[in-house]
Amino acid sequence: MKLRIAHLYPELMNIYADRGNIIVLVNRCRWRGIDVRVDEFGPGKSPAWDDYDFFYLGGGQDREQKLVARDLAAKGAGLAEAVEQGAALLAICGGYQLLGQYYRTGAGETMEGVGLFKAYTVAGQRRLIGNVVARSSLDGNNLELAGFENHSGKTFLTAGGQPLGRIIFGFGNNAEDGTEGIIYKSAVGTYLHGPLLPKNPELADFLISRSLSRRYGQEAVLAPLDDNLEEAAHQAAVKKTRR
């Protein structure tokens, strides 16, 4: 089996070790004998959307986010259509915000989003910072997601928006309604940095499995891995947050 990953804006959207998520995806594929390749696309460059089954967009600072918002407007329709056709996606923090309906800054400026996610973001009065644990259910598997958040934007899901998880510790989408992130088809948006996937191998495998299913259907069954170290890292992150 083959998996082709499109990493969008790797130079502009890569804070809090978000690039580590790509490393995890690549390694977990290679350990299983899956032929995986990552191609990078910056401003002005668009993937051939049908050639890729996984798309990744990390987090960035406000300046970089504005630059990406303008360019992403031209890519948005292609990216949204790929998700509708079964591609998987992971978007972190600023990337998550840009795939919603809009982001309104504290100065009243509005950055239009792609509209893939049924959510919008408004600037908050304080930064939401700290470790996070959220309870989630993916393909019938209940799990706890661990990560780190640092954002002032407050994201609210609109009608039909399904949260990725429910907050146990931390702030999540907006520090008000107890939700964290969003999931639509095989697309995941979240505020969790850290990076996210080294601490949450089950989420990594969910994304890999969904990506492969686009091409291979029921044949895309992942071989088990020895995740003792990954599980230890996950438990350490959860324990640190619960203190």
N, C-alpha and C positions, 0 to 999 in steps of 0.2 A: 504493500500500500504506500501511497505517496500523500504528503501533506505540504501544501504551499501556503506560506504565511506572508501577508502584506503588513509591514510595519510602517504606519503612517506617521510622518513628522518626527523621526527619531531624534533629530538634533534639537528640535524646539520643545518637544513634549517629553521630558525625561527627568523628573525630579524624584527625590526620595527612593532612588534605586529602582525606578519602574522598569528599566531595561532588564532587570533580573527576571521579570516575568517571561520574557522571550527565551532567556537561557533555560529556564525550567521546562518550557514547552518543548524546546529542541531536544534537551536531554531525555525527557521522558518518552519522546518519540524514538530517538535513536536506541535507547535501551531495549526497546521492543522490536527493533529491526524495521521501523517505519522510515521511509525515505523522506526527510524533511528539509525544506529550504526556506530561508527568510529573505525577502526582497524589501528594500527600503524605498519609501516614496516621500519626498519632501515637497515643498511648495512648487506648484507648476507641473508636477508629475502625477499622473493618474495610472493606477493599475488597469490591466485588462480584467475587469471585475469577474468574469467567468473563470479565469485561470486560478483564482484563489478561493480557499475554503475557510480561511481564518484571517480576521483583520484585527489589528491591535493599535490602540491609541492611548498613550500615556498622559500624565498630568504635566502642567506647565504653569509658569508665572503669568500674571495678568498681561504683560507686554506680549509674550509669545502667544498667549491665548488669542489675543486680538488679531495677530498676524495669521494664525491658523484659521480663525473664524472666517476671514475673507476668502481664503483659498478653499476651505472645506465647503463653502457654499456651492462651488462648482463641482465638487466631488460628491455631494450629499445624495443626489438622486441615484447615482450608480451604487454607492455603498448601501443605501436603503434597499434597493432592489436585490442586491446580493444576499442581504439578510432575509428578505422575503422568500428567496429561492433556496434557503437552507444553510447559508454560510453562518459560521459562528463569529462572534466578536467580543472583545473585552476592551472596555474604555474606562480609564481611571480618572477620577477627580475632574480636572478641567476638560479632559476628553469626554467624560460622561456628561458634563454640563452642555458642551457644544452639540451633542447629539440629541438634546431635548428640543423643546419648542423655541425657547429664547433664554438669554441671560441678561438681566437688568442690573447694571452697576450702581454703586452708591451715588454716582454723579448723574444718574438718570439715563445714561446711555444704554441702548438696547442692542445686543448682539444677537442676530437671528440665528437660530439653531437649525440643524438638519431636519428635526421633527421625527426622527426614528423612534425616540422614546416619548411616551406620554407623560411629560414632566416639564417643568419650567424652573428657573433659578433666579433668585433675587439676592442682592447683596445684603448681608446681615450686619449688625452693629458690633459683633465681636467674632474673634476667631474661635473655631471649634477644633481643639487640639487634644490629642491623646490617643492612647491605645483603645482598641475596639474589639468587642466580641459580639457577634450577631448570630442568631439562630436561623438556619435556612433549610429548605427542602428542595433537593434537585433530583429529578427523576425518581421520586419516592424515597430518596435517601436523606435522612435527617442528619444535619451536621452543624457544627459551630465554626464560623468563619472568624479568623483573627487577623488584625491588621492595625495600621496606624493612620489617623486622619489629621489633616491640617487644612482647614478651609474656612473662609468667611461667607461664601455663597451658601444659601439655603435653598435646597431643592424640594419641590413639592410635586407629588405625583397627581396627575389629573385622572378623570374618569377612565377606567380600563387599565391604568398603570398598575403593574404587579411588582411589589418590592422584592428585591433579592433576599432580604432577611428582615428579622425583627431584632432590635437592639436589646442586648443583655447588659452590656457596659459600653459607655461612650455616647456620642451624640447622633451619629448617623446622618441622614439626609438633611435634617433641619433642627434637631434638638427639641422638637415639639411633638411629633406624632409617632415616634418610636420605630420608624422605618429606616432601612439602610439599602441604598442602591435600587436597582430596577432590573427586571429580566423580561425580555420580549423574544419569543421564539428561542433562538440559540444565541441571542445577544445579551450581554451583561454589562451594566454600568454600575460603578461603585466608587465610593470615596476612599477605599482602603488602599493605602500605600504599604511600603514596608521592605521589600516588595511583597505583593499579596500571595502569589502562587507558591513560593518556597514553604510558606507556613500552612498552606491549604492544598495538599496534593489531590484531594478528592475534587476540588473545584477545577484544578488543572486537567484532570482526567475527564471530567464532564465536558470541558471545552474541546479537548482533543477528540473525544468520542463523537460529539455533535458535528465537528468539522469533517471527520472521516465519513460519517453517515451520509453526508451530502453526495459523495461519489460512490460509496460502496454499500449503502443501505445496511441491512442486518449483518452483513459480513464484517462490519467494523466493530468487532469485539476486541477490547483491549486485554492483552495478557497481563496478569498480576505482576506487581513489582514488590521488591523488599523495601517497604517504606518505614522501617524502624527509625531511621534517622529523621526522616521527614515528620513522622508522628511525634518524635521527641521534641522537635522544633515547634510543632504546633502546640503541644501541651505546655511547653515553656512559655510561649507567647500568651496562651490563655491564663496560665497561672500568674504571670506578671501583671496582667490586666486586672485580675480578680483581687489583687492585694489592696 
